């Protein structure tokens, strides 16, 4: 029998859709990555009045509180749905300083963190964005954990 893809990943809704998703500083809940090799934050920006942007980060920590956070380097790619081909771009390396979104409607960003890029000793992660240009941008963020470290038929609890 073939591989059961449903056991290879876990999808988590990190936020509800918001008319001003990027306002100020946005932090998702904190999730335990210890049982997974890869994490993908999917940022879906739906509507904008035109100029709103934010800087995206992935933070790691040693606990769920988080007591202290560390910015992680990660890869990202984007799809600007206003493009005629609507294809994802090539993967680009983001430093721990993150990267800034592009102003405009209907964009998807995929942020990929490998477990090996977590800050030493950390196993918890969260999405973070900091508004750069204050102009309402609708959107939401989801998380996909992929490639479990341990062959398990039951997805581990990622909130503790």
N, C-alpha and C positions, 0 to 999 in steps of 0.2 A: 504494500500500500504506500502511496505517496506521502510526502510531508504535509502536515496539517498547518497551513499558513495562519490559522486563527490562534495558534499557540506561540507564534513567533513575534507578535507585537501586541501592544496595548494602547488604545486610544483614550485620551482624557480631554474633556472640555475644560479649559482653564479659565474661561470668562464667558459672560453673556455678551451678546452684541450690544454695543453702546454707540450712541450718536456722537460722542466725543471721546472715543476710546484712548487716544493718545494724550489726553489732558494731564498736565503736570508730570508726576512720576507714577508709573504703573508697575506693580509687582504682582506676579501670579502667586498662587499658593506655592509651597515648597514641596518637592517630590523626591522620594528616595530612588536613586538610580543604581543602587548597589547590585541589583539582580539583572541589570541590562548593560549591554555593550554600547548602545547608541540611543540618543534622544533627539527627536526632531520637533522643534516648536514651529507651528504653522501659524503665521500671522496673516489674517485676511482683512485687508483694508477695503471697505466697500464704497463709501462716499466721502467726498471732501468738498469744501468750499473753494479749494484751489491751492492753498499754499502750506497747509499743515504738514509738518515733518517731525520725526523723533529719532533718537539714537537708540538702537536695540543692543541689549547685552544678554548674556547668560551668566548668572551668578551661581557659585557653588558654596556650600557650607558643610560643617561637620554635623549639624543637627537640624531638626525641623523648625526651630524657633524663628529664623536663624540667628544664632548668637552673633556671628560675624560672617560676612560674605566676601567672596573673592571673584573677580571678573575672570571668565575663562575665554581662551581663544576658541574659535569655532569656524565652520564653513557655512556659507549661505549662498542661496540663489534666489532669483526673483522672477516673477511673471507679471508683466504690465499688461493687463487684459485689454488695454486700449490698442496694443500692438495688433497688427493684422494676423500674425501667426500664433499669438497667445502661447508661445513656448517658454519653458523655464530657461533662464540663462545658464551659463556654465557655473560650476561651483567656484566661489571666491573665498579666499582666506580672510577672516575677520580677526583682528587682534583682540586682546582683552579689552581694548577701548571701544569695541563694537563698530557699527556702521550706521549711517543716517539714511532713513527712508527717502523716497522720492515723492515730491508733491504730486497729487493727482488722484483720480478715481480708480477703483477696481484693481487692486494689486494683491499679489500673494507672495509672501516671503517664507522661505524654508530655512530654518537655522538648525544646523546639524552639529551636535556635540558628541564626541567620542569619549568613552569613559577614561581613556588614557590622558585626555586633556583636562580632566578635573584637577583642581588645585590639590596638592599633596595632602592626603588624609581626609579629603572631603568625599561625601557620597550623596549629598542632597543638592538639588538644583532648583532654580526658578528663572522665569523670564522677567526681564526688567526693561522698561523703556523710559526715556526721559525726553519730554517735549522740547523741540528746538524752535520751531515756528508755531506760534499759538494761533491755530485756525482749526476749527472742528474737523475731525476725521472719524468716520464711523468704522467700526471693526471689532474683531475678536481674536483670541488666540487659543489654539489647541496644542496638545502634546501627544506625540507618538513615541512610545518606547519600543525599541526593536532589538532583535538578536539577544534573547535571554542568555545569561551566563551559565545557568544551570538548566538542564533539561527537565522542565516541570510541566505537568499537565494543568497546573493551577497558577494563574497569574498572581504574583506576590502583591501584598499591600504596598502601594507606593507613597502613602501619606504618612507613614510612621517610620 
